[in-house]
Amino acid sequence: MVVGSQLSVCTVFEVLVVLFQVCGILGLCLNRLMPRTTRWPSRGQTGLIVALFGLGIAGALCGRHDSEFALFAGGTMTLLLIGMTMGSGSMERNEPARGCVTSEAELAA
């Protein structure tokens, strides 16, 4: 048991960066890997957006205290944004593919 331990403000911001990183990765996994018929993808997307805002704010506060965790927050934000925008995100096809339609009118023979 540690008696009289003091947490600095910088340490709190660093812990927040780590927590937002974990929340962002979990949100990205929920958004990408769960089937669209459930409500988990929307919850994952909400968690991902909250984590991005949290990483931005916590990273900026870490930068004010000259902490290296500001770089980790920025790198994680970049990876989360890339993961959020890459691909379609849906593994299942909900609607059938449309047939090819030509713009030429069919001529009678």
C-alpha positions, -999 to +999 in steps of 0.1 A: +000+000+000+014+033-010+009+060+016+009+096+005+012+090-032+002+120-053-010+119-088+001+147-109-022+164-134-001+152-162-004+116-151-042+119-151-042+132-187-019+103-197-043+078-182-071+095-200-053+091-233-048+053-227-085+049-217-097+068-248-074+047-269-089+015-256-124+028-260-117+039-296-103+005-306-133-013-290-157+011-307-139+005-341-141-033-336-178-031-327-186-009-356-167-030-382-172-066-370-207-068-356-236-076-380-256-045-392-289-061-381-280-055-344-276-022-326-240-028-317-225-011-347-242+022-340-230+020-304-195+013-316-197+043-339-208+065-310-180+052-288-155+058-316-166+094-321-165+101-283-130+085-282-118+107-311-130+138-293-115+126-260-082+118-276-080+152-292-087+170-259-066+147-237-038+148-262-038+186-263-037+188-225-008+163-225+010+185-250+006+215-227+024+195-200+052+184-225+042+148-223+049+123-250+014+109-247+003+137-270+021+119-298+004+086-289-030+103-289-024+119-323-012+086-338-042+067-324-065+093-338-050+089-372-053+051-371-089+053-359-098+077-387-082+055-413-100+024-398-133+043-398-131+054-434-115+023-451-138-002-468-175-005-467-176-019-432-204-043-440-197-080-445-232-090-455-252-080-486-286-067-478-299-060-513-294-080-545-272-067-573-289-048-600-288-060-635-271-041-663-293-016-680-285+000-713-294+034-724-303+023-760-339+016-768-346-019-781-354-021-817-380-043-832-367-067-858 
